Amino acid sequence: MADYEFKIGADSGSLDYVEDLIGCPPHPWEYHDGSSEGLRTGTGHSYVDGYPRAVWSFKYLTQAAWTTLIGWFGTAQSLVRCIKTKDTSGAFVTMDCIMHKPIHGKTCRRGHYGYYDIDIEFTHLTTA
């Protein structure tokens, strides 16, 4: 069993521990309630959509862990997922969301033995 409760799956009935899937839990993590935090578009414009969002950060992932993570996307740039993450109070909540693929040079970077400084963004969070 994983040390942390962070989970991910296609829906709330198929959640798996993040640590078991890619070898480590996210650290640090962020959760924003959507009322004041602006999202940035690819052009750098900021907007507020009213939905909570979360960011899971990983300092380092091995090539195998990266392959697992990216494999969820196939050829898509985003996909619908269900996650169990911490909210602003630190309590774990299960949310449906849109998971966004990391962007090389912006939300991740490749190293000699794996990937570094990976941020996985989850938007449009709603209670599962």
Contacts in CASP RR format, 6 or more apart in sequence:
PFRMAT RR
TARGET T0000
AUTHOR 0000-0000-0000
METHOD contacts of the structure
MODEL  1
MADYEFKIGADSGSLDYVEDLIGCPPHPWEYHDGSSEGLRTGTGHSYVDG
YPRAVWSFKYLTQAAWTTLIGWFGTAQSLVRCIKTKDTSGAFVTMDCIMH
KPIHGKTCRRGHYGYYDIDIEFTHLTTA
1 17 0 8 1.000
2 17 0 8 1.000
2 18 0 8 1.000
2 19 0 8 1.000
2 20 0 8 1.000
2 25 0 8 1.000
3 19 0 8 1.000
3 25 0 8 1.000
4 17 0 8 1.000
4 18 0 8 1.000
4 19 0 8 1.000
4 25 0 8 1.000
5 17 0 8 1.000
5 84 0 8 1.000
5 92 0 8 1.000
6 17 0 8 1.000
6 18 0 8 1.000
6 19 0 8 1.000
6 25 0 8 1.000
6 26 0 8 1.000
6 29 0 8 1.000
6 56 0 8 1.000
6 83 0 8 1.000
6 84 0 8 1.000
6 85 0 8 1.000
6 86 0 8 1.000
7 15 0 8 1.000
7 16 0 8 1.000
7 17 0 8 1.000
7 18 0 8 1.000
7 83 0 8 1.000
7 84 0 8 1.000
7 94 0 8 1.000
8 15 0 8 1.000
8 16 0 8 1.000
8 18 0 8 1.000
8 21 0 8 1.000
8 81 0 8 1.000
8 82 0 8 1.000
8 83 0 8 1.000
8 84 0 8 1.000
8 99 0 8 1.000
9 15 0 8 1.000
9 16 0 8 1.000
9 81 0 8 1.000
9 82 0 8 1.000
9 83 0 8 1.000
10 80 0 8 1.000
10 81 0 8 1.000
10 82 0 8 1.000
11 82 0 8 1.000
11 96 0 8 1.000
11 128 0 8 1.000
12 82 0 8 1.000
12 94 0 8 1.000
12 96 0 8 1.000
12 128 0 8 1.000
13 82 0 8 1.000
14 82 0 8 1.000
15 82 0 8 1.000
15 83 0 8 1.000
15 84 0 8 1.000
15 94 0 8 1.000
17 25 0 8 1.000
18 24 0 8 1.000
18 25 0 8 1.000
18 26 0 8 1.000
18 56 0 8 1.000
19 25 0 8 1.000
21 68 0 8 1.000
22 58 0 8 1.000
22 61 0 8 1.000
22 65 0 8 1.000
22 68 0 8 1.000
22 69 0 8 1.000
23 65 0 8 1.000
24 58 0 8 1.000
24 61 0 8 1.000
24 65 0 8 1.000
26 56 0 8 1.000
26 57 0 8 1.000
26 58 0 8 1.000
26 120 0 8 1.000
27 57 0 8 1.000
27 58 0 8 1.000
27 59 0 8 1.000
28 57 0 8 1.000
29 54 0 8 1.000
29 55 0 8 1.000
29 56 0 8 1.000
29 57 0 8 1.000
29 85 0 8 1.000
29 86 0 8 1.000
30 54 0 8 1.000
30 55 0 8 1.000
30 57 0 8 1.000
31 52 0 8 1.000
31 53 0 8 1.000
31 54 0 8 1.000
31 85 0 8 1.000
31 86 0 8 1.000
31 87 0 8 1.000
31 88 0 8 1.000
31 90 0 8 1.000
32 52 0 8 1.000
32 53 0 8 1.000
32 54 0 8 1.000
32 88 0 8 1.000
33 52 0 8 1.000
33 88 0 8 1.000
34 48 0 8 1.000
34 49 0 8 1.000
34 50 0 8 1.000
34 51 0 8 1.000
34 52 0 8 1.000
34 53 0 8 1.000
35 48 0 8 1.000
35 50 0 8 1.000
36 48 0 8 1.000
37 48 0 8 1.000
37 53 0 8 1.000
38 46 0 8 1.000
38 47 0 8 1.000
38 48 0 8 1.000
39 46 0 8 1.000
39 47 0 8 1.000
39 48 0 8 1.000
39 49 0 8 1.000
39 53 0 8 1.000
39 123 0 8 1.000
40 46 0 8 1.000
41 47 0 8 1.000
49 123 0 8 1.000
49 124 0 8 1.000
51 123 0 8 1.000
51 124 0 8 1.000
51 125 0 8 1.000
51 126 0 8 1.000
52 87 0 8 1.000
52 95 0 8 1.000
52 125 0 8 1.000
53 97 0 8 1.000
53 121 0 8 1.000
53 122 0 8 1.000
53 123 0 8 1.000
53 124 0 8 1.000
53 125 0 8 1.000
54 83 0 8 1.000
54 85 0 8 1.000
54 95 0 8 1.000
54 97 0 8 1.000
54 121 0 8 1.000
54 122 0 8 1.000
54 125 0 8 1.000
55 119 0 8 1.000
55 120 0 8 1.000
55 121 0 8 1.000
55 122 0 8 1.000
56 85 0 8 1.000
56 119 0 8 1.000
56 120 0 8 1.000
56 122 0 8 1.000
57 117 0 8 1.000
57 118 0 8 1.000
57 119 0 8 1.000
57 120 0 8 1.000
58 118 0 8 1.000
58 120 0 8 1.000
59 116 0 8 1.000
59 117 0 8 1.000
60 114 0 8 1.000
60 115 0 8 1.000
60 116 0 8 1.000
61 69 0 8 1.000
61 114 0 8 1.000
61 115 0 8 1.000
61 118 0 8 1.000
62 113 0 8 1.000
62 114 0 8 1.000
63 113 0 8 1.000
63 114 0 8 1.000
63 115 0 8 1.000
66 114 0 8 1.000
66 115 0 8 1.000
66 118 0 8 1.000
69 102 0 8 1.000
69 118 0 8 1.000
69 120 0 8 1.000
70 101 0 8 1.000
70 102 0 8 1.000
72 79 0 8 1.000
72 81 0 8 1.000
72 99 0 8 1.000
73 79 0 8 1.000
73 101 0 8 1.000
76 101 0 8 1.000
77 100 0 8 1.000
77 101 0 8 1.000
78 98 0 8 1.000
78 99 0 8 1.000
78 100 0 8 1.000
78 101 0 8 1.000
79 98 0 8 1.000
79 99 0 8 1.000
80 96 0 8 1.000
80 97 0 8 1.000
80 98 0 8 1.000
80 99 0 8 1.000
81 96 0 8 1.000
81 97 0 8 1.000
81 98 0 8 1.000
81 99 0 8 1.000
81 122 0 8 1.000
82 94 0 8 1.000
82 95 0 8 1.000
82 96 0 8 1.000
82 97 0 8 1.000
82 128 0 8 1.000
83 94 0 8 1.000
83 95 0 8 1.000
83 97 0 8 1.000
83 99 0 8 1.000
83 122 0 8 1.000
84 92 0 8 1.000
84 93 0 8 1.000
84 94 0 8 1.000
84 95 0 8 1.000
85 92 0 8 1.000
85 93 0 8 1.000
85 95 0 8 1.000
85 122 0 8 1.000
86 92 0 8 1.000
86 93 0 8 1.000
87 93 0 8 1.000
93 127 0 8 1.000
94 127 0 8 1.000
94 128 0 8 1.000
95 122 0 8 1.000
95 125 0 8 1.000
95 126 0 8 1.000
95 127 0 8 1.000
95 128 0 8 1.000
96 125 0 8 1.000
96 126 0 8 1.000
96 127 0 8 1.000
96 128 0 8 1.000
97 122 0 8 1.000
97 123 0 8 1.000
97 124 0 8 1.000
97 125 0 8 1.000
97 126 0 8 1.000
98 122 0 8 1.000
98 123 0 8 1.000
98 124 0 8 1.000
99 120 0 8 1.000
99 121 0 8 1.000
99 122 0 8 1.000
100 120 0 8 1.000
100 121 0 8 1.000
100 122 0 8 1.000
100 123 0 8 1.000
102 108 0 8 1.000
102 115 0 8 1.000
102 118 0 8 1.000
102 119 0 8 1.000
102 120 0 8 1.000
104 110 0 8 1.000
107 118 0 8 1.000
107 119 0 8 1.000
107 120 0 8 1.000
107 121 0 8 1.000
108 115 0 8 1.000
108 116 0 8 1.000
108 117 0 8 1.000
108 118 0 8 1.000
108 119 0 8 1.000
109 115 0 8 1.000
109 116 0 8 1.000
109 117 0 8 1.000
110 116 0 8 1.000
END
